[in-house]
Amino acid sequence: MTVAFVLQGGASLAAVQVGMLRALTEADIRPDLVVGCSAGALNAVAFAQDPTLAGLENLQRLWLRVRRGDVLPLRPLSLTVGIAGLRDSIAAPDRLSLLIQHGLRISDLRDTAVPAHVVATDVYTGMPVVLSHGSALTALLASSSIPGVLPPVPWEGRSLVDGSQSADIPIKQAESLGAMTSYVLPSLLAVRPQASPVGVLPILIRTLGTMVGRIAAGELAAAQRNVHVLPTPEVYRALNPLSFRHTAELIQRGYDTTRVWLAKHSTSSRAATSSGGGNAAPPAAASLPAAALSAPPPGELAKPGDTPRAAQGLNCRPVADSRRDRLSTPPVAGPGVTFPEGVTDA
């Protein structure tokens, strides 16, 4: 049975997928292929080139080094020229290119240990394009190029931009590549219902999150085969997807929530593992290596209270209580789609 890991885009919020990947790897759930878009594509290819715990530690260290300027270096001249319409973006891709190169150990997408597929969007048709061969660097740049912010990337006669614009959760693409069972690693955090946001940035984040959530729900509804949607941590407020202040906590919380989910679904998880993978049950509770998790900048963590340490900086609920209200818009389940507890297909 062909198993796929499908990784959603999400900018800085995709750090949560590093913890998810570690929990799945420790549980010996192995993919036969990985598919990702945008930041999820970066994680997918990094995992595919070295699908081991050591490889994940390298990916984790890379994430912990990232700052906004490494992804979106906004310079006054670039902003002015871009806004004036003299170029097709307001930022240059050079810093992002360097970051991607730092994490790559391969040159061609076909060189990964596990087959990896990157999803981008054709500028002119708006349709998703699956990249399975050729320059890994170019493919990842294309899949991560936010329209208007970063320039389109030329690829075999096409101009490509961020894959999230056309297939934020590329489940249809995974199934077309032969996946019979897919594990979806989302990055869209579940935000508790609250009063209307105040301020330009909170309103923008909430609006974009709702829009992306509805698109993702539609993509999952179209699934034709078995799909397991992993849970994401619940937060009390929306996080800025261009801020990397909470990376360490997102990784830890992604690990914790996935372990809880695996413990509750261990039987079905083992049954869905590919014939080449192992059948180990989820290991005993543990934390990610403390040495690899750097502390967030001073002042970023909430003051310690009754909330467990892992939940403090993100204002998350404790893991035991974090299985409700996973998605802002409940998805409509297609055949064989399973969601975290509390999310239905109503």
N, C-alpha and C positions, 0 to 999 in steps of 0.2 A: 504494500500500500504506500503510495507516494505522499509524503508529508512535507508541507511547506510552512515556513515562518513568513508571515506577511507583516511588514513594519510600516506603520503610518508615519506621515510627515508631522512636523510639529516644532521645528526650530529648537530652542533650548529645552523645551519640555520633553524632547525625545531622549533626554538623558535617562528617563525612567526605564527605557527599553534595555539599557545595559544591565540593570538589576534583574529584569525579567529574563533576559538571555542566560544570565548566570544561574537563576533558579531552575530554568528548564534544562540546562546542561547538567547541573548537579542531579536532577531527577532522571537523567539519561534519556531525555526526549530529544531525539536528533532529527534534524530536517534532511530531506533529500534535495531540497532547493530553498532558496530564500528570495523574496521579492520585496523591494522597498521603494519609497519615493521620498525626495527631499532629504531631511535629516535622517529619516528612517532608512533611506538608501545608504547613507554613510555608515550607519550601524550594521546594516545587512551585509555590505561588502567587507567591512572590517571583521565581522564575525565569520563570514564565509572563507576568508583567506586563512584564518587560524581558529577553527571552531573548538577551542579548548579553554579551560579555565585560565591558563597562562595568557592566551590571546585576549580573553575578556579583561584581564587585569591591565594589559597594555591599552585596550580601548578605554577603560575607566580612567587611566592616568591621562590619556589624551583629553577626555572630556573635562577633567578637573583643571586643566590648563587653559581652557578656552575662555576668552572674554569677548564682549560684544565687538570690540574693534578688530578681532580676528575674523569675524564673519561679515560685519557691516561697517567698514571704515568710512564714516561720513566726513568728507572734507569740504570746506566752504566752496572751493573752486568747482569740485565735482557736482555739488548741489546746484550751484548757480548755472553751470553749463547744462546740466540735465533738465532743470526746470525750464530753462530758456528754449528747450527743444533742440539743442545743438548736438546732443548725443542721446542714445537710447537707454540710459540708466543714470541714476544719481550717485552710484558708487562703483568703484572698480573691483574686479574679481580677484585681484592679485593676492590679497591677504587670505581669502578663502581658499584659493588654489594652493598656497603654501601650507595651510592647515591640513588640507586633504592629502597632500603629498607626504606630509609628516606621518600620517597614519597608514599609508599604503605600503604594502610589501610586494605588490604585484604591479605589472604594467598593463596587462590585458585582462578584461573581465573573465576570459576563459581560463585564466590561470588559478582561480580560487579552488580551494579544497572541496568546497560544496558549491554546486552551480548557483551563480548569483545573477539576478536580473534587476535592472534599474529602470524605473518608470519616469519618463519626462513628458512634457506636453508640447505638441506642435503649435507654434505661434499662430499659424495661418488657419489651421483647421480646428484647433481647440481639442483635438483628440489625443488620447494617451499613446505614447510610443514606448515600446519595451526594448531596452538596450541589453543585449546579451553577449556582445563581443566588442572588441575594439578597446581604445584607451579607457582605462578605469577612471583616470583623472577627469577626462573630458565628459564621460558619462555622468559622474557625480556632480561636476560643475553644472551640467545642464539640468539635472534633476533638482538642484538647489537654487537655481537662478530665479529669484522672486521677480516677476515682471515689473519693469519700471525701476526697480531698485538695483538689480544686477542685469547686465546685458544678456540677450539671448546667445545661446551657444550653437555654432554651426555643427551639423552632424549629417554627413552623407546627403548634402543638398537641402537639408531642412534647417530651420531655426527652432531651437528647443528652449523651453523654460521649465520652471518648477513643476514637478510631477503632481504636486498636490492640487493644482488647478484642474486636473482632469480625472485623477484617480487617487484620492487621498488615502484610501485603504484599497490597494490594488488586488482585491480578492478575485475579481473576474480574470485578471491577468494571470494570477497564480493557477487558477483552475484551467485556463487555456494552455498552460504549460504542463499540465498533467496532474496537478495536485488533487488528491482524493480527500485528504484531511488537511485543513489549514488551521494554524494557530495564529490568531491576529494579536499583534503586540501594539496596542494603541498608545498614543501619547497625549490625547485630549483628556486632561484631568477633569474629574467630576467635581463641579462646584455646587455646594449646598444652595438651595433656594434662599434668596435674600432680597433685600430692598433693591430698588433700581440703582445702578451704579451712578456715581457722581464724578464728573471730570472727563476730559477728552479721552485720555488713555484708557481708564476703566471702561468707558462706554464702547470704545473701539474694540478692546479685548473681548468684552462680553458679546458684542455683535458678531465679530469674526468667529468666536467659539461656537455660538449658536448656529451660524451658517455652515461651518465645517461639520458640526455634529449632525446636521440634517443630511448633508451630502454623504457622510460616512454611513448613516443609517440606510440610505438608499442603496449604497454599494453592498452592504451586508445583506439587505433584503434580496438582492439579485443572486446571491450565492446558490449554487445548485448541488453542492456536496457538503460534506461534514466540515463545520467551522466551529472552532472554540475561541471565544473572545476573552482574552485575559483581562482581569480587573485593573483599574488604575486607582491610585490613591485619591481619596476625597479631600478637598481643601475647602476652607471657609471663604476664600476669596480667589478671584482669578489671578493667575500669575502672568507676568509679562513674558511672552515667548522670545523676546530679544534680550532678556536678562539672564545671566548665568550664575546668579548669586546662590541659587538653591540646588546646584548640580549634585553635590554630595548627598543631600537629603533625598532628592528625587531618585537617585540610584538605589539608595538603601530602601526607600519605600516601595520602589518597583520590585525589589527582591522580596521584601516582606509580604506584600500583598499577593504576589505570585505563589509564594510558598503556602500561604493560607489556602489559596484556591486549589493548588495541587493536592494538598492534604485532603480537601473535601471531594476532589474529583480523581483521586489516584487510580481508581479502577478503570474509568473511561479513558484517562490519559494513557495508561499502559496499553490498553486495547488499541489506541489510535497510533501508537508508536510504529514506525516503519519496521519491516522485517530485519533490516540491518542494524537497528538500534537495540539498546538493552531494555530490560524490563525492571530496572531498579525502582523501588518505591522512593518517594521524596525523602531526603535525608533528614536527620534530626535538626531542630531549629538552630539557626546560627546567624551570625552577622557577617557582612562583608569584611575583608581584612581591614582592621582599624588603621593600619599604617598607610593604606592606599586612599583613605578618605581624609581630605584636608578640611579643616574647619572653615565655615563660611566667614566672610569679613566681619569684623567687630560691629555689633549693633544689628546684624541681620537676624539673629535668633531671637525668638520671643523669650521673655523671662520665664525661667523654669517654674512650673506649677504642678498640677496634678497630672498633666499630660505627659506620657512617656517621652523620653529624650528623642526618639526617632521621629516624633511628630511635631516637635516644638517649632522649628523654623518655618515650616510650611503651614502652621495652624491646622494640621491634619488631625483627624480623629485617631484614637488608638486602633491598631490593626484589627482587634477583635470586633470593633464596632464600625468598620469601614466598608461594609459590603452592601450598603444601601445607596440608592440614587446614583448609580455609577455614571450614567450618561444624562446630559441635560435634556435630551430628547430620546425617549425609549425607542430603540430600533425595531423595525418590523422583521421578524425572523424568517429567513428562507428555510428551505429543507435542510435539516440537520444542523441548524445554527444553535449553539448554546451560549448563553450569556452569564456573567457573574450573577450570583444570588441577588434578588431584588430588582433585576432588570428583566422586563417581560417583553412579549411581542404585542402588547395591547396597542 
